[in-house]
Amino acid sequence: MVYRIFEKCAGQTGAACLAAMLVTLFARWLAVRERCPVLTFMLPGIFPLVPGAGIYWTSYYLVMNHMDEALTTGYGAVKCAGGIVLGIVLAFEIPQKLFRFPEKEL
């Protein structure tokens, strides 16, 4: 949903970065709350952002020897993947103590 909202104003790369950042922040919060690894919650949220169609069309154009189209779609897929990685890295730079719940005193 975040990707679709920001796609028009931030472009595909910016929207992928923002969506990946939000998914990672939410996954970190849930991981602390549920006492599970972060990847348990992060991977299902990141998979829909992966540019599978761009990778498919890049390989198709390479096989069909249409190098201009392969370069264009491949560059877009790499930019989108880079945006996802950047969003994950930026979200992991936030200190872990901000995600912890206050301890209850007995």
N, C-alpha and C positions, 0 to 999 in steps of 0.2 A: 504494500500500500504506500509506504514512504517512497519507494522507487517511482511509482506512477505519479505521485504528487509532485515530486521534484524533477521529473524527467524533462518537462517542458522548459523550466527556468534554469536548471543547473546542467542540463545535458545528460547523456547516458553515464559518463564517467563520474560526474559529481553526484548524480542520483544513486549510483551503485555504492559510492563511498559513504554517503549519508545513511543509506539503508543498512549497509554492513556495520557501520558504527552503532546504529540503534540496536540491531540484532545482537551484537557483541555485548553492549552494555546491559541489555535485558538478560542475556545468557549469564553474564557474570553475576548479576543480582540473584537470578534463580539458582545458580550453582551454590551460592552462599546460603540461601534460604533453605534449599533442599539437601544440602551437603552432598553434592554430586560433582563430578568433573564438569568444567565449562563446556567441553566439546559435546557433551550429551545434549545440551540445549542450543549450542551455536550451529552445529552442522545442519540440522533440519531448516534453520532459518537462512543459511547462506546458500544452500543448493539451488533454490529458485533464482538466485541472482547470477549464477554462473552463465556466461554467454554461450550456451550450447549451440544455438542456431548459427551464431557467428563463426564458431569453430567448424561446424559442419559445412557451411557454405565456403569457407576458406579452403578446406580440403577438396571440396567438389570443384571449385574453380582451378585449383592446382592440377587436379587430374585431367580436367578438360582443357588445360593449357590456356586459360584466360588469366594471365598474370596481373593485369590491372585490377580486375575485380577481386582476385585473391589478395592482393596487397591492401586494397581498401577494406575489405571485410576482416582480414586478419589484423590490421592495425586497430580497427574498432574493437575487436574481441580482446586484444591485448590491453588496450586502454581500459576497458571495462574490468578486466581481471585485476589490473593494477589498482583501480579505484577500490575494488573489494579488499585487496590486501592492505591498502592504505587506511581504509576505515577500520579494519581489525586491529592494525598496529596502533592507531590513535586511541582506540577504545581501551586497549591493554596498557596504555601509558598512564591511565588514571590509577592512583594508588588503591590497593586492595582494601585498606581500612575504611574507605568510604562506602563499601558495600556490606560491611559487617553490621549486624544488628547489635544494639546495646545489650550487654549482659545484665540479666536480672540478679539482683542481690538477694540472698536467702536470709 
